[in-house]
Amino acid sequence: MKNFNHLLEKRELLINCNLRDTERCQWRPTGNIKATSGDNVCVSLVCEKCDSRTNVFLNENSYKNHEKILLKEIARV
């Protein structure tokens, strides 16, 4: 399983996991990928430890760079 924490902003990475207060969340895509205005893509992520959810907005180029691995991870789940 891949870790998708690198897609999040620094401030979101500093938040401790709800389940384990001394550790950070480990994010994975949930399957909700939506196109937004301005050639952006919204990807929903869930913590594999505590089930917290967040969204990350990627520009078109960034999404294209991560598209294969995102879709592969979503299909695996």
Backbone hydrogen bonds, N-H to C=O, Kabsch-Sander energy under -0.5 kcal/mol:
donor,donor_aa,acceptor,acceptor_aa,energy
4,F,2,K,-0.5
4,F,27,W,-2.1
7,L,4,F,-1.7
8,L,5,N,-1.7
12,E,9,E,-0.7
13,L,9,E,-1.5
14,L,10,K,-1.2
15,I,12,E,-0.9
17,C,20,R,-0.6
17,C,23,E,-3.0
21,D,19,L,-0.6
23,E,20,R,-1.7
25,C,15,I,-0.7
27,W,25,C,-0.6
28,R,46,V,-1.8
30,T,44,S,-2.4
31,G,44,S,-0.5
33,I,31,G,-1.1
34,K,42,C,-2.6
36,T,40,N,-2.9
39,D,36,T,-0.5
40,N,36,T,-0.8
41,V,58,L,-2.9
42,C,34,K,-3.3
43,V,41,V,-0.5
43,V,56,V,-2.9
44,S,32,N,-2.2
45,L,54,T,-3.2
46,V,28,R,-2.7
47,C,52,S,-2.6
48,E,26,Q,-2.7
51,D,47,C,-1.5
54,T,45,L,-2.2
56,V,43,V,-2.4
58,L,41,V,-3.1
58,L,56,V,-0.6
60,E,39,D,-1.0
63,Y,59,N,-2.6
64,K,60,E,-2.4
65,N,61,N,-1.9
66,H,62,S,-1.3
67,E,63,Y,-1.5
70,L,66,H,-2.5
71,L,67,E,-2.7
72,K,68,K,-2.2
73,E,69,I,-2.2
74,I,70,L,-2.4
75,A,71,L,-2.2
76,R,72,K,-1.5
77,V,73,E,-1.3
